Amino acid sequence: MTDAFERFGLVLNDRVVKTPIAIASMAGIVDAEYVLSRKDHIGAAFIGGYSIDPPTLAAAREVARSGDRREFLYDDPVAEISGQIGKLAATDVITGINLRGSSPESYRSAAEAMGDSVIYEIDAHCRQAPMIAAGCGEHFLRHPGDLIATIRTMKTLDITVSVKIRAGVSADDLQLARRIWGAGADILHVDLMDFGSSKLRQIRNSCPLVLVANNSINTFDAMRDRLSHGADLVSLARKSDERTLAGLDAAISRYADEEGWYNSPKQLCRGGDLRALTFCCMPVKECPLIPTLNRIGMDKKDYMALKLGSVQGTPLETGAQTCFGSLAWCCKTSSPCMFRDMTLRQTGLSKKEYMRLKHELSDTIMGRVFHEVPPDESC
């Protein structure tokens, strides 16, 4: 998996992700067999959703009886899910299990029984009325205190926790994202609904969690759009057929190999998220940079010192003939610039390597922006 790490640099649950494409859970459909038939072109899969205690199992049976949708129904949740996990253990697909429980203790008990080899995803997404009444799914979005308590209870174990949400249901998606981060979750899986990339960018600017973008991502253009606005991975549900997955996998691998940064953001002045600070010049003119620095509470001098200090000893330190004397201030390779390109040629630095170094600089900047976990002011 060395090539995959060099290409994407993605790690989930201490394992290298071979491609930033995941399968999202669909109740009654996505199980180990479903994943195995698509394993060649996905890096992760969230199987389920699985109900794990009496209230949610009763809700699943009620949903199934109504004929609205399929459900996974069984008498022993842990035995069933453990069997599914076992079938995927030998693959290079990172397994997540999407769970529906009625209390924090239900989630913790399931995780204690099944171990740390998988990602545990809290289902704060389901909108079926019986599930909401049982205390899961969208119940968590309207009662975020219950969600935070569940995350904290799960994180008392040494496990990786994902939360899947539906955008636009919570009173404030951005505050919710920050609370999810503050509670200790590792991954935020967002069904963007009809909100698109603007919502994703806002969430990216609110927290440093691994972001998985979901909903209507079945073309490379849609995939790149989500990645360029903050997603680390994309997930597919209804369109997770082998042909679509294979096309996306080939396209993003080719893009990464050619460009050097598979989910590079748009530039800040073109609607990019905070990662795009790596492409910004010195704060000397009226542009989106200065209000962005004000919004995140970073002084201009601190910003300049951070960028220059971070590139010391690297090829980005060079560039006397560039606008501000260093490649640290130069823009994305998709923007024409004769001075940047002249410096790259003179130093023997390829555009791909330049973008890789800009990615490293972006990670440093984001680490400074999100260096402190926020207090939960809603408690």
C-alpha positions as CSV (number, residue, x, y, z in Angstrom):
1,M,0.0,0.0,0.0
2,T,3.0,2.3,-0.2
3,D,2.0,3.6,-3.6
4,A,-1.5,4.4,-2.2
5,F,0.0,6.3,0.7
6,E,2.3,8.3,-1.6
7,R,-0.6,9.0,-3.9
8,F,-3.3,10.0,-1.4
9,G,-1.7,10.1,2.1
10,L,-4.9,8.8,3.6
11,V,-5.0,6.7,6.8
12,L,-8.2,5.5,8.6
13,N,-8.2,3.4,11.7
14,D,-4.3,3.1,11.4
15,R,-4.6,1.6,7.9
16,V,-3.6,3.1,4.6
17,V,-6.6,3.9,2.4
18,K,-6.0,2.8,-1.2
19,T,-8.5,5.2,-2.8
20,P,-10.6,8.0,-1.5
21,I,-13.8,6.3,-2.5
22,A,-16.2,4.7,0.0
23,I,-19.5,2.8,0.0
24,A,-22.1,4.3,2.2
25,S,-24.4,2.2,4.3
26,M,-27.9,1.4,3.0
27,A,-30.1,-0.6,5.4
28,G,-30.9,-4.1,4.3
29,I,-28.5,-3.8,1.3
30,V,-24.9,-3.0,2.2
31,D,-23.3,-6.0,3.9
32,A,-20.1,-7.9,3.4
33,E,-21.3,-9.6,0.2
34,Y,-22.2,-6.3,-1.3
35,V,-18.7,-4.9,-0.5
36,L,-16.8,-7.9,-1.6
37,S,-18.3,-7.6,-5.1
38,R,-17.0,-4.1,-5.3
39,K,-13.7,-4.3,-3.3
40,D,-11.3,-3.6,-6.1
41,H,-12.3,0.1,-6.5
42,I,-13.1,1.3,-3.0
43,G,-10.9,2.2,-0.1
44,A,-13.5,2.0,2.7
45,A,-17.0,0.7,3.2
46,F,-19.6,1.4,5.8
47,I,-21.9,-1.6,6.1
48,G,-25.3,-1.5,7.7
49,G,-27.1,0.3,9.1
50,Y,-27.4,-2.2,11.9
51,S,-29.8,-1.9,14.9
52,I,-28.0,-3.0,18.0
53,D,-30.5,-3.0,20.9
54,P,-34.2,-3.9,21.5
55,P,-35.7,-0.5,20.8
56,T,-33.9,0.0,17.5
57,L,-34.5,-3.7,16.5
58,A,-38.2,-3.2,17.1
59,A,-38.0,0.0,15.0
60,A,-36.3,-1.9,12.2
61,R,-39.1,-4.5,12.2
62,E,-41.7,-1.8,12.1
63,V,-40.0,-0.1,9.1
64,A,-39.7,-3.5,7.4
65,R,-43.4,-4.3,7.9
66,S,-44.4,-1.0,6.4
67,G,-42.8,-2.0,3.1
68,D,-41.0,1.4,2.8
69,R,-37.5,-0.1,2.8
70,R,-35.4,-3.2,3.6
71,E,-33.8,-3.7,7.0
72,F,-31.2,-6.1,8.5
73,L,-33.2,-8.2,11.0
74,Y,-31.6,-10.7,13.3
75,D,-31.9,-12.0,16.9
76,D,-28.2,-11.5,17.9
77,P,-26.8,-8.2,16.6
78,V,-23.2,-8.8,17.8
79,A,-23.0,-12.3,16.3
80,E,-24.4,-11.1,13.0
81,I,-22.2,-8.0,12.7
82,S,-19.1,-9.9,13.9
83,G,-19.7,-12.4,11.1
84,Q,-19.9,-9.7,8.5
85,I,-16.7,-8.1,9.8
86,G,-14.9,-11.5,9.6
87,K,-15.9,-11.8,5.9
88,L,-14.1,-8.5,5.2
89,A,-11.1,-9.0,7.4
90,A,-8.8,-10.3,4.6
91,T,-9.5,-7.5,2.2
92,D,-7.7,-4.2,1.8
93,V,-11.0,-2.3,2.2
94,I,-11.3,-0.5,5.5
95,T,-14.5,-1.5,7.2
96,G,-16.9,0.8,9.1
97,I,-20.1,-0.4,10.6
98,N,-23.0,2.0,10.7
99,L,-24.9,1.5,14.0
100,R,-28.3,2.5,15.4
101,G,-28.6,2.4,19.1
102,S,-31.0,3.9,21.7
103,S,-28.4,4.8,24.3
104,P,-24.7,5.5,24.6
105,E,-24.3,2.2,26.5
106,S,-25.6,0.2,23.6
107,Y,-22.9,1.6,21.3
108,R,-20.2,1.1,23.9
109,S,-21.3,-2.5,24.5
110,A,-21.3,-3.3,20.8
111,A,-17.8,-1.8,20.4
112,E,-16.5,-3.7,23.4
113,A,-17.8,-7.0,22.0
114,M,-16.5,-6.4,18.4
115,G,-13.1,-4.9,19.0
116,D,-11.1,-2.1,17.4
117,S,-10.5,-3.6,13.9
118,V,-13.4,-1.5,12.4
119,I,-14.6,2.1,12.4
120,Y,-17.8,2.6,14.4
121,E,-20.2,5.0,12.7
122,I,-23.0,6.5,14.7
123,D,-26.1,6.8,12.5
124,A,-27.3,10.3,13.0
125,H,-28.7,10.2,9.5
126,C,-31.8,7.9,9.3
127,R,-35.1,9.8,8.9
128,Q,-37.5,6.9,9.4
129,A,-40.0,7.8,12.1
130,P,-39.7,4.6,14.1
131,M,-35.9,5.0,14.3
132,I,-36.2,8.7,15.3
133,A,-38.7,7.6,18.0
134,A,-36.2,5.0,19.2
135,G,-33.6,7.7,19.8
136,C,-31.3,7.4,16.9
137,G,-30.9,8.7,13.4
138,E,-32.1,12.3,13.0
139,H,-33.0,12.3,16.7
140,F,-29.3,13.0,17.3
141,L,-29.4,16.1,15.0
142,R,-32.4,17.6,16.9
143,H,-30.9,16.5,20.3
144,P,-27.2,17.0,19.9
145,G,-26.5,16.5,23.5
146,D,-27.4,12.9,23.1
147,L,-25.1,12.6,20.2
148,I,-22.2,14.2,22.1
149,A,-22.8,11.9,25.1
150,T,-22.7,8.8,22.7
151,I,-19.4,10.0,21.1
152,R,-17.8,10.6,24.4
153,T,-18.9,7.2,25.8
154,M,-17.5,5.4,22.7
155,K,-14.2,7.3,22.9
156,T,-13.6,5.9,26.3
157,L,-12.6,2.9,24.3
158,D,-9.6,2.9,22.0
159,I,-11.7,2.9,18.8
160,T,-12.2,5.1,15.7
161,V,-15.6,6.8,15.7
162,S,-17.4,8.3,12.7
163,V,-20.6,10.2,12.7
164,K,-22.9,10.3,9.7
165,I,-25.2,13.3,9.6
166,R,-27.7,14.7,7.1
167,A,-27.1,18.4,6.3
168,G,-29.8,20.9,7.0
169,V,-31.6,19.1,9.8
170,S,-29.6,20.4,12.8
171,A,-30.3,23.9,13.9
172,D,-26.6,24.8,13.1
173,D,-24.5,22.3,11.1
174,L,-21.3,24.3,11.7
175,Q,-21.7,24.3,15.5
176,L,-22.7,20.7,15.4
177,A,-19.5,19.8,13.4
178,R,-17.4,21.6,16.1
179,R,-19.2,19.9,18.9
180,I,-18.6,16.5,17.2
181,W,-14.9,17.3,16.9
182,G,-14.8,18.5,20.5
183,A,-16.4,15.3,21.7
184,G,-13.6,13.3,20.2
185,A,-15.0,11.9,16.9
186,D,-12.5,11.1,14.2
187,I,-14.6,11.2,11.0
188,L,-17.6,13.2,9.9
189,H,-19.6,11.6,7.1
190,V,-22.0,14.2,5.6
191,D,-25.0,13.6,3.4
192,L,-25.0,17.0,1.7
193,M,-28.6,16.7,0.5
194,D,-29.2,19.7,-1.8
195,F,-26.7,22.0,-0.2
196,G,-23.7,21.1,-2.3
197,S,-20.2,22.2,-1.9
198,S,-20.8,25.5,-0.1
199,K,-22.0,23.6,2.9
200,L,-19.1,21.3,2.7
201,R,-16.6,24.2,2.6
202,Q,-18.3,25.7,5.7
203,I,-17.9,22.4,7.6
204,R,-14.3,22.0,6.5
205,N,-13.6,25.5,7.9
206,S,-15.2,24.5,11.2
207,C,-13.3,21.4,12.1
208,P,-10.2,19.3,11.3
209,L,-12.0,15.9,11.2
210,V,-11.7,13.5,8.3
211,L,-14.6,14.5,6.0
212,V,-16.5,12.1,3.9
213,A,-18.9,13.7,1.4
214,N,-22.0,11.8,0.4
215,N,-24.9,12.3,-2.0
216,S,-25.1,12.3,-5.8
217,I,-21.3,11.9,-6.4
218,N,-21.2,9.6,-9.4
219,T,-19.1,11.5,-11.9
220,F,-15.5,12.6,-11.6
221,D,-16.5,16.3,-11.9
222,A,-18.8,15.9,-8.9
223,M,-16.1,14.0,-7.0
224,R,-13.4,16.7,-7.7
225,D,-15.9,19.4,-6.8
226,R,-16.4,17.9,-3.3
227,L,-12.7,17.2,-2.8
228,S,-11.8,20.7,-3.8
229,H,-14.2,22.1,-1.2
230,G,-12.8,20.1,1.7
231,A,-13.7,16.4,1.4
232,D,-11.0,13.8,2.2
233,L,-13.2,11.0,0.7
234,V,-16.4,10.7,-1.1
235,S,-19.0,8.0,-0.6
236,L,-21.6,6.4,-2.9
237,A,-24.8,4.6,-2.0
238,R,-27.4,4.0,-4.8
239,K,-24.9,4.5,-7.6
240,S,-22.2,2.3,-6.0
241,D,-22.2,0.0,-9.0
242,E,-18.9,-1.5,-10.1
243,R,-18.7,0.5,-13.4
244,T,-19.1,3.8,-11.6
245,L,-16.7,3.0,-8.9
246,A,-14.1,1.8,-11.3
247,G,-14.4,5.0,-13.4
248,L,-14.0,7.2,-10.3
249,D,-11.1,5.2,-9.0
250,A,-9.2,5.4,-12.3
251,A,-9.9,9.1,-12.7
252,I,-8.8,10.2,-9.2
253,S,-5.7,8.0,-9.3
254,R,-4.7,9.5,-12.6
255,Y,-5.4,13.0,-11.3
256,A,-3.3,12.4,-8.2
257,D,-0.4,11.0,-10.2
258,E,-0.4,14.0,-12.5
259,E,-1.2,16.8,-10.1
260,G,0.4,15.7,-6.8
261,W,-2.5,16.7,-4.5
262,Y,-5.6,14.7,-5.1
263,N,-8.0,17.0,-3.1
264,S,-6.3,20.3,-3.6
265,P,-8.6,23.2,-2.8
266,K,-9.7,26.0,-5.0
267,Q,-7.8,29.2,-4.3
268,L,-9.3,31.3,-1.5
269,C,-10.2,34.1,-3.9
270,R,-12.1,31.5,-6.0
271,G,-14.2,30.1,-3.2
272,G,-11.6,27.7,-1.6
273,D,-11.7,26.5,2.0
274,L,-9.0,27.3,4.6
275,R,-6.6,24.8,3.2
276,A,-6.2,27.3,0.3
277,L,-4.2,29.6,2.6
278,T,-1.2,27.6,1.4
279,F,-1.7,29.3,-2.1
280,C,-2.2,32.9,-0.8
281,C,0.3,35.7,-1.2
282,M,1.3,38.2,1.5
283,P,-1.7,40.1,3.0
284,V,-0.9,43.4,1.3
285,K,-4.0,44.0,-0.8
286,E,-7.8,43.9,-0.5
287,C,-8.8,40.3,-1.2
288,P,-10.5,37.5,0.7
289,L,-7.3,36.7,2.6
290,I,-7.4,39.5,5.1
291,P,-11.1,39.0,6.2
292,T,-10.3,35.2,6.4
293,L,-7.4,35.8,8.7
294,N,-9.6,38.1,10.8
295,R,-12.3,35.5,11.0
296,I,-9.9,32.7,12.2
297,G,-8.2,35.1,14.6
298,M,-4.7,35.0,13.0
299,D,-2.7,38.1,12.9
300,K,-1.1,39.1,9.6
301,K,2.4,38.9,11.0
302,D,1.7,35.5,12.5
303,Y,0.5,34.3,9.2
304,M,3.6,35.5,7.4
305,A,5.9,34.1,10.0
306,L,4.0,30.7,9.9
307,K,4.4,30.4,6.2
308,L,8.0,31.5,6.0
309,G,9.0,29.4,9.0
310,S,7.3,26.3,7.6
311,V,9.1,26.3,4.3
312,Q,12.6,26.9,5.7
313,G,15.0,24.3,4.3
314,T,12.5,23.2,1.6
315,P,12.4,24.1,-2.1
316,L,9.5,26.4,-1.3
317,E,11.9,28.7,0.4
318,T,13.4,29.7,-2.9
319,G,12.0,32.1,-5.6
320,A,13.8,35.4,-5.4
321,Q,12.2,36.4,-8.8
322,T,8.7,35.6,-7.7
323,C,6.3,38.4,-6.6
324,F,7.2,38.1,-2.9
325,G,10.5,36.4,-3.0
326,S,9.5,32.9,-2.1
327,L,7.4,30.0,-3.5
328,A,5.6,30.0,-0.1
329,W,3.5,32.8,-1.5
330,C,2.8,31.4,-4.9
331,C,-0.5,30.2,-6.3
332,K,-1.8,26.9,-7.5
333,T,-0.4,25.3,-10.7
334,S,-3.7,25.6,-12.4
335,S,-3.2,29.4,-12.4
336,P,-0.8,30.7,-15.0
337,C,2.4,32.4,-13.5
338,M,5.6,32.8,-15.5
339,F,7.6,33.8,-12.4
340,R,6.5,30.7,-10.4
341,D,7.1,28.4,-13.4
342,M,10.5,30.0,-14.1
343,T,11.6,29.3,-10.5
344,L,10.3,25.7,-10.7
345,R,12.4,25.1,-13.9
346,Q,15.5,26.7,-12.4
347,T,15.3,24.6,-9.3
348,G,14.3,21.4,-11.1
349,L,11.1,21.2,-9.1
350,S,8.2,19.6,-11.0
351,K,4.7,21.0,-10.7
352,K,3.6,17.7,-9.1
353,E,6.3,18.0,-6.4
354,Y,5.5,21.7,-5.9
355,M,1.9,20.8,-5.2
356,R,2.9,18.0,-2.8
357,L,5.0,20.5,-0.9
358,K,2.1,23.0,-0.9
359,H,0.0,20.2,0.6
360,E,2.5,19.7,3.4
361,L,2.4,23.5,4.0
362,S,-1.4,23.4,4.1
363,D,-1.4,20.7,6.7
364,T,0.9,22.8,8.9
365,I,-1.3,25.8,8.5
366,M,-4.5,23.8,9.3
367,G,-2.7,22.3,12.3
368,R,-2.2,25.9,13.6
369,V,-5.8,26.9,12.9
370,F,-7.2,23.9,14.7
371,H,-4.6,23.5,17.3
372,E,-7.0,23.7,20.2
373,V,-10.2,21.6,20.7
374,P,-13.1,23.9,21.4
375,P,-15.0,23.8,24.7
376,D,-18.6,22.5,24.4
377,E,-20.4,25.8,25.2
378,S,-23.7,24.1,24.6
379,C,-23.4,21.8,27.6
